[in-house]
């Protein structure tokens, strides 16, 4: 398939080409041009150099981004639409563009008027190297970091992604999603890759699997996350004539059990991607076996390992050398791939002992009765670890039969066989699922928050 340039999407091509799908209609390139042209006129009426795009609807978010880019203005995507978040960004934009999710003095994105949207006002050319899109990370510290991309970087990244997906995804595939568009994973796979390759995307992100799977057609694409894939249990397998061409997962590590459930229920293996807001998409792997393979760098992407174990990335869409060092620790497998060993910033000193929190996570997940687990450093007179555990069926029975205190003690004793005893978790929380953000990332503040309130579980298992 030919991968087009996002910068010239509105300046040529067949006006009947489908761009997006809603529950009852398909939006054409001609309509998209008309909506962008109308929005450019609204932006021109209130001088704007930076526009905050706050939309539930991914189509109108795309209209806002393209209108700002063609008007020579910067697009700012907030990490969410919470009032506190928008207040914290008050100095980062001139005007808000919204589809109606926010009220007040706003540039409202909405349908154009007129009988023939194919003959909209001329749209000025876009400078893809100058058109900026600002995103915010949702890192483990809980403090968002501002990251600036250009339209040129986004279209180059879409081209690299298509070198992996283009051979397995039909040209007419529709892109469904459970992810939001304002993070780089959603922006890349839900919007930019479909726009660059002529595949229509659905305007609304699904919250639940039942309505999403009810609308899937053979050959479609599902863009989702580990947190959603972990909630497939109990659903009936899709019939063979409605199985998608690809399931894409990103934003956080995918549990092996969730990958296997997806293969059985949805009917195809999960293609997992790893990357960061700063470095973009770095590598992928296909879950065809119970034991996932090593990560393979995307075409044109070079991954090396620094002396301290961190990953160093060079890619055609990373233009700033300062953004090429990842916080992920890696090791190579000797066959061109690499394995992730956790985050470099997840190293802590507990009672004078240097411990890897990622190693604790991995070792706890291997214990009997444990489906998922994560540890967090808890403050106090002496900092100590707290363990947050999602139990499997056997673990839930053990909890019911023996209580949280005894279960926590047993887990601690099991960990002591392979990890430093002085740094073992002293407090435990047993939960139905790990607290996760929109992309399935588990942050330290969310984990620590589980220990700040009264709970039915025991505080200590020493």
N, C-alpha and C positions, 0 to 999 in steps of 0.2 A: 504494500500500500504506500502511496505517496504521502509523505508528511509535509504539510504546508506550514507556512510561517504565520504565526499569530498576528504579527504586525500588519500583514496584508490581507487578513481574513475578510475585512469589510470592504475591500477595494476591488474585488473581482469574484469570479466563481458563479455557479448557478444559484439563482435566488431561491429555487425550490429545495435546495439541500436542507435536510432536517438538522436542526441545531440542538433542540431540547424537546423533551416530552413532558406533558403534565398528565393528570388523571383522565383528561378528556380531549386533548388535542396535541398536535405536533407543531412546534414553532419552527418556521423556516428561516433560512439565512436572510431572505428579504425582510421578514418581520423583525429579525434581530437588528439589521441595519437601521430600520426605521426607529426602533426603540432607542438605539444608541444615538442616532442623530438628534432625536427629541431631547435626550438627556444632556447631550452636549450643549444644546441651546439653553437648557435650564441652568447648567453650570456657568455659561457665559453671562447670564443675567445677574449672577452674584459672584464676583471674582473669587476664584478658588484655586489655590495652588496645591492643597492637600485635602483630600476627601476621605472621611471615615465611612466605609461601606458596612452597614449593619442590616443584614437581610437574612430572613429564614429561608427564602426562596433562592436556590443556587442560580437560577436563570437570571433573576434581577441583580444578583451580586455580580454576575458576569457582565451584564449591561453596564452596571456602574463602573466596573474596572476598565472596560474598553472605552467608555465615554471619557473617563478621567485621563486615560492614556492618550487618546486622540486629541484631547483638549490641552495636553501638555502639563497635566497635574499628576500628583502622586496619589496612589491608592493606599489606604491604610486599612488593614483588616484587624479588628480587635480580637483577642483570644476568645471572648464571649460578649454577650450583650448585657451583663449584669450592670446595674447602675454604678456600683463602686468601681468596676473596671473602666467604664466609660468616663467617669469623673477623674480617674487617675490619668487618663489619656487626653485630658482637656486641652493641653498645650500642643498636642501632636497633630491637630487638624484644623481646618478652617470651617468646613461645613460637613454635615452628616447626610449621606445618601442612604435612604431606607425604602423598603418595600411596604412600609406601614407597620412594621413590628415596633417602631418607636414613634411617639407622637410629638407634636410641638413644631417648632420652627425648623423644618427639614426640607431638603430637596427630595421630593417624593418620586420614587421610581414607579412607573406604571405604564399601561398600554398607550401607544400613540393614537391620535385621532386621525381621521381621514380615510377615504375609501381604498386607497392603493398604497400600502406601506412599502411596496417595491420601489417607489419613486420618492424616497426621502431626500432631505437636503443633502448636498455633498458633504462627505466626511473628510476632514483634513487628514493627511498622511500621519502615521505614527513614527516617532523616533524610538525604535525598540531598545536602543542602547541607553537612552535617557529616561524612558518611561519606567518609573520606579513603583514597586509593590512592597509595602512594609508589612511584615508578619511578626508575630511574637511567639517565642518558644514557651513550652510548658515544662521547663526543666525540673530536675529532681529537687532543687532548692525551693520550689514553689514561687520564685520571683521571676516573672516573665522578662525575657530579654528581647530587645528590638533587633530584627534582622531585615536588611533591605535586599531585595532581588530586583532584577530588571526583566522586562518582557523578553529581551533577547535570551537571558539565562533560562527563563521558563520554557521558551520554544525549543531551545537546544536540548533541554532535559526531556521534553516530550518526545523528541526525535530519538534519543537514546533509549528511552523506555519502550518505544515502539519496535526497536530492534530486538527486544526480548519478547514482546507480546504480539507483534504484528503477524507472526507466522501461525499463531494458534487461535487468534480472535478474528472472526469473520468481519468483513468490511462493513456490514450492516448491523453489527452487534449494538445493542443498547446498553448503556452503562447505568446500573443501579448502585445505590450507595447507602450505607448506614453511617457514613462519616460526614462531618461538617466540612464546608469549603474553605474556612478561614485559617486552617492550618496547612502546612506545605504538603503533607501527604494527600489530603483531600483536594487541595488546589491542583496538584500535579495529576493525580489519577482520575479524579472525578470531573475536572473541568479542562485543564490544558491539554492533556493527552487526547481526550475525545474531540476537542475543538480542532486540534492540529491534524487529526486523522479522519475526520468526517463521520465520527460515530456520535449519535445523539445521546445526551445524558438526561436523566430524570431530574426534575427541578426540586423535588423534596427528598430529604434523607429519611429513611425508614427507621423507626424506633424498635419495631418488632418484626420477627421473622415471618410470621404467618402471612401478613399482607404482601410482604416483599416476594416471598416464594410463590404466592398465588399469581403474581404478575410476570414471573420469569418465563421467557421463551428460550427455546433451544438456541445456543450460540451466544447468549447475552453474557455480560460481565458483572460480577459482584465486587464492589470495592468496600471492604469491611475491616474490622479490627479484631484482635484477640478477645476483647471483652464481649463482643457480639458473638463470635464463633464459639465461645465457651457457654453460650446459652441456647444451643441447638437441641439439647437433650429432650427426648420425648416426641419430636416431630417425625412424621412419616417420610420415608425417602421419596424424592421427586421421581416421577416416571421418566424413563429414558428419553422420551421425545421432548422433555422440557428441561433437560440439564444444561446449565450454562457452559460456555467455553472456558471460563476461567474464574477462579475465586482469588482475589487479591487481598492480602493482609499486610498491615504495617502499623507503625507507631509504637509497638511494644513487642516483646518476645511472645511467640505463639506456643502455648502448651501442646505437647504431642497428642494428648487425648483429644483436644479440641480440633486439631488437624485431622485426626482419624475420624471423628464424628462428622466433620464437614464432608470428607470424602464419601462416607457411607450415605449420609442423608441428602446432600446436595448433588453428589454424583460425579465430582471431579476433584483432583488433588488441589491443595492450596498452594499458590505461588506467593511466597513471603518476601517482602522487601525490607531492607534496612537502610537507614540514612539519618540525616539530621536537617534541621531547618537551615543551618549554616552551609553544610556540604551538599545538600540535596540527596537524591537517591544514589546509593553507593553500590549495593549488591543485592542479589536475590538467591533464593533456593526453592526447589520444588519438593513438596512433601509427598513423595511417592512410596516411601517405606516408613515403618513405625519409628525408625531412628532417622531423624532429619539429616540431610547431607550438610557438608560445609557450605559456607557462603561463597558465591562466585561473583567477582566484580562485574558490573555492567560493561558492555562494550565501550572502549575508550577510557574507562576509569582505571586508574592504577592505585593499588593499595599497598603501602609499605608499613613496616613496624618500626617505631622509634625505639631508642635504647631503653626508655622507661616502660615500654610495652604498649604505648598508645598507638592508635591507627592514624596514619597520615594518608590523605586522599588527594589525588590529582585527577581532575575530570574536565571535560570540555565546557561544563557549565558552572564551574567554580572559578571566578575571575579574581578573587582577592586571596592572596597567599596566606593571609592571617587566618582565614576561615577553613584552612585545609586540614587542621589537626583536630581529630575527634577526641572526645573524652572516653571512648571505648577502648578497652584492653583486648588485644587479639593475639592469636598464635596461628601460624600457618600449618597446613596439613601435609605439605610436601607434594601436593598434586594440583597446585594452582589456586586452591581455595583457602579459606581461613575460618577459624572458630572465634566466637565472641566469648570473652572471659569476664564480662561485667564492666562496670564503669570505674574509671580511675578515681573519680570523686567519691566512690563508695568504699573508701578505706578509712577505718577509724581506729583509735587507740582506746582499748578498754582495759582498765587496770594495768596500764603500761604495756599491754600486748597489742601489736599491730595486726588488725584482722580485716579480711575482705568480706564485706557484707554480701557481695554477690556470691561468694563461695558458700556462705551460710545459707543463702536462699536455695542454692542448688542442692546442698547436702540435706536440708530439711525436706525438700520435695522428694528425695529418694527414700524417706522414712516410711515405714508401714503406717497406713491410715491417713497419709497426707496426700492431697491432690495438688494444692498450690500453697506456697508459703513465702513470706518476706520478713526480714528483720529491720529494725529501726533503732537508732541510738536514742535512748531516753535520758533527759537531764536529771540531775539530782546531786546530792552531796558527792556521790561517785557515779559518773555516767555508766550506764549499763544497757544491755540489749533487751528489746521486747520482741517477741515472736508473734506474728499474725499468721494464722493457719486456716486454710480451707480444707475440711476433712472429706475423705471419700466415704463410701458406705460403711466400710469396716471401722474407720475412725469415728464416725458418728455413733456407731453402736458402742464403741469403747467409751466415748464421752458419756453416753446415757447410762452405761453400766457402772462406771467407776468415777465419774465426775471430772471436772476440769483440773483440779489440783493433781490428781494421780496421773492423768493423761499428760499434763505438762511435765511432770517429773520423769515419766517414761521417755518422752521425746528428748528431754535434756540428757538422760543417761545414754540414749542411742547416739546422740550427737557427740558425746564425750569419747566415743570410740575412735573418732576420726578428727575431731577439732579440739582446739585448746580449751580446757575445762574452765579456766579463769574467765574466759570471755563468753561463756554460753549464756543464752537468754535466761533472764531471771523472772520475766513476766510474760504472760501469754494472753492472746485473744483468739477465740475460735469463732470464725465468721462464715457466712454463706458465700461471700465472694470478696475478693480483695478490693479495697476502695480504689477506683481508677477514674482518670479524666476521660475526655471525649475520645481519645485515641487508644485508650487502654493502658496508658502509662500510670504506674503506681508511684506516687510521690511521698517523700519522707514526712511532710507536714500532715498528709491525710492518714498515714499509718500512725504517727504519733498521736493524732486526734482520737484514735480508738482507745487510748490509755488515759485520756483526760476526763472521761465520764464514767459514772458507776456502771458496772456490768455484772452479769450473772456469773462471770468466770472468775477464777481465783487470780489474785495479783501475782503470786510468786509460786515457783515450783522448785525452790532451792531445797 
